[in-house]
């Protein structure tokens, strides 16, 4: 007898740690933009596993690459070489213009890797006194949940009860160029920032901000680290979100959609100077760069480009955003986004976004609330115009007042 939705949720609650509060839907299958629950109900996925499933659920070409590689070789550790790693390096470097690549597993590991590398670069190349390196970060950032990362979070839920934390970070408001300029000193080694703050509610900086940030970093010898783990790989209508202002980071972090949702794969993309400071034994990962991960990532990148998912993200994102802005509603405070990274911010008087996400679920849409009053919308990049239009009908039915 198949367990019921209620029994599975009860078992999760009884045996699992309560560090998530998901919508009460139990999914069992996915294809393209759709997922199905154990009762056979179909939903349009408007979260894409926080942009890890940009290529759509269970993309057949990525699946085929995974199965083929899993039958040959899955893991060697980096103690030995494998026949997939060099190809992965070549292909992602050619696609992104990177000079050095360091593969890891999760996005948080990529962030931690970058923090370690830029500190070491600061001491060995820039000449900052040992133990004095500072990294500038933004308020309301989200870079992961490891101890190192939550130490420079400003989110009370992420920080409270987990200290003491490592020093060496300085906070500035996101999008405030004057604040960043004022935070720079002789010990500043890096500026770590998201091109768009996703977890904070799809917050987009003022036009020209990143152009000016790039100029300041170059002038002061500061490494610009862009966390593109959510924004990268087509989500905003460009391969990387940095392209919207025509800049190039010194270090770019990618993950999530790097595997199309099949496997944890992340990477630190860098110039030779920063990653060049790492010597054997100073950093690593048993699973990072394993042949299964590399084969999956190669396929995930290939379909992203060959199937024009990036261009589709731009076109469908414009269509989705225009439709959301056309909804006549007294509870909608703002609609914003870039590509298929969208948000509807509700008036606080509406009573929070969670109940509207629950109402959308009943109409076949899975979306996620964030920061209380914001509905975040990020469907797979393979969504069609007809599917966008249908989704808009559901949003309008729920939000219209």
Protein Blocks (a to p, Z undefined) as FASTA:
>chain_A
ZZdfklmmmmmmmmmccfbccdfdddfbdehjbccdfkopacddfklnnolamnoghifk
lmmmmmmmmmmombgojmbccfklmmmmmmmmmmnopabdcddfbfmlmmmmmmmmmmmm
mmmmnopaehiaccdddehiaebjcfklmmmccbfklmgopaccdehiacddehilklmm
mmpcfklcbdcddfbafknoopacdehklmmmmmmmmmnopacdddfklmgghlnopabl
klmnopacfbdcdehjlnnopaccddddddfklmmmpcghiaccfkgopaklmmmmmmmm
mmmmmnommmmmmmmmmmmmmmmmmpccfkbmbdcdehjbdcddddfklopaklmmmmmm
mnopacddeehiaccddddfkbcfklmmmmmmmmmmmmpZZ
